[in-house]
Amino acid sequence: MKVSKQARRDGKTLFNACSVNGILDEAKLRQAVTLVIAQKPRGYVTTLTHLQRLVKLDIARRTVRVENAVESTPAQRAAIEAALAQKYGAGMNVTFSVNPALLGGVKVKAGSDIYDGSVAGRLAALNDTF
């Protein structure tokens, strides 16, 4: 479905209205969607489609996955979360997992950004240079 410029503007306006201090407020979002559906303004379906796309992108941007070769200590987790909050802002959803295939180090995927400080990643980069 093609989204018009006006629908994009309206969707972005709704998205910004539902954000509090740069973090999406789910209650405000539900209320805004309910009001738009009840009023049924012209082109509301495409506006809600664009709003849905913006919400998906925001959720992906705020989702962080941290892989480590061994279980992280609470101090390491706190340090990683603090560094991520400093770089990306508050409201990050951080999940930690153990991946023995990394051999050592940490791999962080924050939205579309990937930081690979693992031994396996360095070996793969070294292999690509030859």
BAFI-3210 file (N, C-alpha, C; in Angstrom, 3 decimals, decimal comma, padded with zeros to 6 digits):
// residues 130
n [1|2|3|4|5|6|7|8|9|10|11|12|13|14|15|16|17|18|19|20|21|22|23|24|25|26|27|28|29|30|31|32|33|34|35|36|37|38|39|40|41|42|43|44|45|46|47|48|49|50|51|52|53|54|55|56|57|58|59|60|61|62|63|64|65|66|67|68|69|70|71|72|73|74|75|76|77|78|79|80|81|82|83|84|85|86|87|88|89|90|91|92|93|94|95|96|97|98|99|100|101|102|103|104|105|106|107|108|109|110|111|112|113|114|115|116|117|118|119|120|121|122|123|124|125|126|127|128|129|130]
n.u [000,841|000,595|001,773|000,648|002,029|000,754|-000,404|001,920|002,961|000,909|001,013|003,585|003,260|001,383|002,961|005,026|003,484|002,818|005,121|007,128|009,571|011,279|010,755|008,548|005,220|003,125|000,446|-000,518|-000,225|-002,041|-004,410|-004,409|-004,586|-007,068|-008,730|-008,328|-009,356|-012,006|-012,847|-012,353|-010,934|-010,215|-008,242|-007,282|-006,460|-004,062|-002,566|-002,466|-001,106|001,418|002,085|002,247|004,510|006,468|006,401|007,275|009,905|010,924|010,766|012,555|014,865|015,253|015,803|018,188|020,647|022,900|025,580|027,659|030,635|030,859|028,946|027,839|028,937|027,108|028,185|029,466|027,245|025,846|027,673|027,707|025,024|024,937|026,739|025,383|023,062|024,150|025,062|022,777|020,585|017,995|015,689|016,228|015,830|017,419|018,844|020,605|022,707|024,271|026,763|028,658|030,103|031,403|033,894|035,320|035,055|032,652|029,561|027,485|024,268|022,518|019,649|020,094|022,777|025,825|028,187|031,066|033,105|034,227|036,270|035,827|034,691|036,855|038,656|037,266|037,290|040,040|040,439|039,053|040,736|042,773]
n.v [-001,168|002,142|004,949|008,148|011,516|013,142|011,256|010,143|012,351|012,750|010,298|010,440|012,674|011,681|009,649|011,146|012,527|010,515|009,933|010,205|012,045|011,034|008,335|005,815|005,842|003,388|003,384|005,912|005,586|003,505|004,828|006,942|005,538|004,306|006,586|007,598|005,503|005,575|008,121|008,051|009,612|011,036|008,902|007,403|004,759|004,443|006,253|005,007|002,731|003,761|004,752|002,349|001,257|003,093|002,579|-000,090|000,270|001,840|000,083|-001,886|-000,341|000,146|-002,311|-004,483|-006,937|-008,847|-010,890|-013,255|-015,146|-016,532|-016,704|-013,540|-011,429|-009,780|-007,195|-006,742|-006,799|-004,556|-002,540|-002,750|-002,154|000,472|001,733|001,374|002,842|005,373|005,755|005,259|006,220|006,296|003,605|001,260|-002,103|-004,666|-007,796|-010,588|-013,203|-016,447|-017,561|-019,993|-020,322|-018,005|-017,989|-016,140|-012,846|-010,229|-009,752|-007,327|-006,390|-003,730|-002,508|-001,687|-001,589|-003,300|-004,516|-006,192|-007,721|-010,138|-013,121|-014,976|-013,335|-011,648|-013,528|-014,314|-011,901|-011,670|-013,897|-013,092|-011,166|-012,523]
n.w [000,000|-000,903|000,778|001,390|001,373|003,210|004,930|005,951|007,323|009,210|010,581|011,686|013,312|015,140|016,258|017,470|019,316|021,028|022,302|025,191|026,577|024,604|024,665|023,738|024,768|025,688|026,556|025,766|023,030|022,453|023,134|021,269|018,823|019,170|019,235|016,625|015,085|015,943|015,058|012,337|010,192|006,932|004,990|007,134|007,448|006,038|007,468|009,975|009,196|008,559|011,071|012,471|011,232|012,092|014,838|014,923|013,974|016,053|018,215|017,339|017,310|019,988|021,055|022,320|021,939|023,672|023,292|024,792|025,359|027,723|030,789|031,853|034,514|037,183|037,534|035,075|033,412|034,341|033,669|030,879|030,291|031,249|029,507|027,092|027,617|027,793|025,182|023,500|024,879|027,432|028,310|026,952|025,880|027,033|026,398|027,546|026,442|026,206|024,070|023,114|020,757|020,157|021,297|022,867|024,288|023,364|021,671|020,401|019,475|018,588|017,619|014,340|014,484|014,860|017,030|017,129|019,173|019,485|019,638|017,625|015,654|015,094|014,083|011,795|010,368|009,962|008,383|006,098|005,063|003,856]
ca.u [000,000|001,361|001,426|000,774|002,826|-000,074|-000,524|003,216|003,028|-000,034|001,549|004,728|002,716|000,830|004,078|005,682|002,559|002,784|006,447|007,396|011,025|011,931|010,381|007,173|004,307|002,176|-000,925|-000,858|-000,320|-003,337|-005,459|-004,390|-005,097|-008,502|-009,390|-008,287|-010,296|-013,359|-013,167|-012,222|-010,673|-009,844|-006,925|-006,818|-005,835|-002,660|-001,917|-002,182|-000,076|002,713|002,329|002,689|005,892|007,314|006,462|008,157|011,280|011,324|010,987|013,813|015,969|015,397|016,076|019,624|020,995|024,314|026,040|028,957|031,094|030,564|027,929|028,308|028,709|026,215|028,936|029,645|025,931|025,552|028,565|027,239|023,757|025,244|027,344|024,330|022,183|024,871|025,147|021,481|019,546|017,285|014,581|016,693|015,448|018,666|018,816|021,932|022,694|025,579|027,022|030,017|030,767|032,176|035,212|035,690|034,626|031,234|028,936|026,324|023,421|021,596|018,932|020,810|024,203|026,424|029,547|031,587|034,393|034,478|037,418|035,350|034,551|038,197|039,214|036,579|037,818|041,396|040,294|038,605|041,831|043,681]
ca.v [000,000|003,385|005,889|009,519|012,417|013,594|010,140|010,049|013,463|012,485|009,175|010,927|013,544|010,790|008,978|012,118|012,848|009,374|009,792|010,994|012,108|010,188|006,933|005,604|005,497|002,445|003,792|007,025|005,039|002,811|005,833|007,659|004,640|004,158|007,818|007,686|004,510|006,041|009,301|007,653|010,715|010,634|008,277|006,956|003,439|004,629|006,930|003,983|001,851|004,431|004,766|000,999|001,133|003,869|001,872|-001,244|000,758|002,288|-001,117|-002,494|000,532|000,079|-003,688|-004,786|-008,304|-008,960|-012,281|-013,402|-016,532|-017,098|-015,939|-012,242|-011,134|-008,628|-005,955|-006,587|-006,456|-003,162|-001,685|-002,778|-001,414|001,895|002,212|001,433|003,963|006,594|005,886|005,229|006,830|005,417|002,834|000,159|-003,445|-005,418|-009,216|-011,206|-014,627|-017,096|-018,197|-020,537|-020,263|-016,765|-018,329|-015,131|-011,506|-009,870|-009,284|-006,517|-005,962|-002,698|-002,047|-002,112|-001,504|-004,531|-004,355|-007,544|-007,749|-011,524|-013,771|-015,573|-012,240|-011,214|-014,571|-014,232|-010,715|-012,006|-014,850|-012,346|-010,375|-013,393]
ca.w [000,000|-000,994|001,837|000,901|002,206|004,327|005,871|006,638|008,281|010,301|011,361|012,461|014,353|016,171|016,925|018,347|020,407|021,943|022,913|026,390|026,769|023,612|024,850|023,330|025,851|025,122|026,891|024,872|021,687|022,366|023,173|019,996|017,784|019,416|018,801|015,167|014,557|016,241|014,253|010,934|009,259|005,580|004,883|008,457|007,367|005,659|008,598|010,991|008,634|008,749|012,516|012,826|010,766|012,999|016,124|014,730|013,900|017,384|019,034|016,877|017,714|021,440|021,443|022,286|022,293|024,027|023,334|025,436|025,310|029,045|031,522|032,334|035,929|037,353|037,334|033,638|032,850|034,703|032,892|029,491|030,241|031,428|028,258|026,085|027,961|027,467|023,729|022,833|025,695|028,367|027,770|026,119|026,301|026,859|026,727|027,569|026,135|026,139|022,792|023,201|019,458|020,076|021,842|023,858|023,917|023,399|020,445|020,768|018,362|019,055|016,436|013,142|014,771|015,388|017,547|017,300|019,835|019,836|019,025|016,371|014,693|014,683|013,225|010,513|009,682|009,555|007,281|004,922|004,516|003,081]
c.u [000,892|000,839|001,676|001,614|002,034|-000,223|000,780|003,354|002,135|000,459|002,716|004,276|002,123|001,932|004,765|004,790|002,513|004,125|006,579|008,889|011,765|011,615|008,896|006,328|003,182|000,723|-001,388|-001,052|-001,662|-004,494|-005,543|-004,968|-006,603|-009,265|-009,423|-009,280|-011,732|-013,766|-013,157|-012,021|-010,248|-008,421|-006,396|-006,124|-004,357|-001,889|-001,540|-001,135|001,308|003,076|002,837|004,142|006,847|007,467|007,381|009,617|011,788|011,605|012,297|015,010|016,251|015,683|017,556|019,817|022,499|024,643|027,438|029,346|030,824|029,518|028,525|028,020|027,754|026,920|029,154|028,329|025,589|026,404|028,117|025,954|023,991|025,846|026,299|023,374|022,847|024,887|023,781|020,354|018,851|016,192|014,982|016,259|016,635|018,455|020,233|021,779|024,127|025,677|028,457|030,784|031,603|033,619|035,664|035,205|033,112|030,794|027,646|025,581|022,379|020,898|019,613|022,327|024,698|027,861|030,059|032,992|034,762|035,709|037,013|035,191|035,885|038,867|038,562|037,058|039,238|041,366|039,885|039,730|042,792|043,013]
c.v [001,238|004,358|007,301|010,357|012,878|012,495|009,954|011,135|013,200|011,347|009,610|011,850|012,723|010,110|009,916|012,497|011,731|009,139|010,730|010,908|011,157|008,714|006,800|005,147|004,648|002,849|004,936|006,528|004,335|003,799|006,587|006,804|004,462|005,394|007,947|006,713|004,967|007,207|009,006|008,842|010,170|010,075|007,728|005,605|003,589|005,362|005,919|002,990|002,463|004,511|003,405|000,782|001,880|003,187|000,661|-000,825|001,212|001,103|-001,788|-001,666|000,428|-001,335|-003,984|-006,239|-008,369|-010,440|-012,305|-014,869|-017,258|-016,208|-014,645|-012,089|-009,946|-007,286|-005,687|-006,179|-004,997|-002,200|-001,618|-001,972|000,089|002,475|002,330|002,592|005,293|006,824|006,049|005,879|005,798|004,632|001,696|-001,170|-004,365|-006,871|-009,765|-012,686|-015,138|-017,813|-018,713|-020,483|-018,993|-016,945|-017,374|-013,770|-011,344|-009,415|-008,580|-006,122|-005,022|-002,112|-002,579|-002,029|-002,820|-004,218|-005,745|-007,468|-009,163|-012,053|-014,376|-014,502|-011,727|-012,240|-014,550|-013,033|-010,961|-012,959|-014,134|-011,537|-011,210|-013,928]
c.w [000,000|000,056|001,334|001,859|003,420|005,372|006,640|007,691|009,483|011,197|012,231|013,587|015,491|016,965|017,910|019,527|021,449|022,630|024,099|026,656|025,831|023,721|024,546|024,518|025,269|025,395|025,981|023,444|021,490|022,321|021,837|018,874|017,937|018,949|017,284|014,553|014,795|015,343|012,752|009,993|007,896|005,573|006,205|008,404|007,004|006,751|009,667|010,497|008,824|010,234|012,977|012,411|011,680|014,351|016,021|014,680|015,262|018,298|018,637|017,320|019,206|021,956|021,263|022,703|022,505|024,133|023,905|025,377|026,625|029,720|032,070|033,820|036,029|037,149|035,842|032,971|033,125|033,880|031,427|029,354|030,399|030,149|027,151|026,349|027,607|025,947|023,076|023,629|026,576|027,647|026,866|026,725|026,005|027,276|026,594|027,251|026,045|024,794|022,806|021,879|019,297|020,542|022,940|023,376|023,935|022,022|020,837|019,503|018,922|017,837|015,195|013,313|015,365|015,779|017,872|017,872|020,229|019,107|017,687|015,301|014,193|013,769|011,850|009,702|009,174|008,366|005,996|004,283|003,667|001,871]
res [m|k|v|s|k|q|a|r|r|d|g|k|t|l|f|n|a|c|s|v|n|g|i|l|d|e|a|k|l|r|q|a|v|t|l|v|i|a|q|k|p|r|g|y|v|t|t|l|t|h|l|q|r|l|v|k|l|d|i|a|r|r|t|v|r|v|e|n|a|v|e|s|t|p|a|q|r|a|a|i|e|a|a|l|a|q|k|y|g|a|g|m|n|v|t|f|s|v|n|p|a|l|l|g|g|v|k|v|k|a|g|s|d|i|y|d|g|s|v|a|g|r|l|a|a|l|n|d|t|f]
***
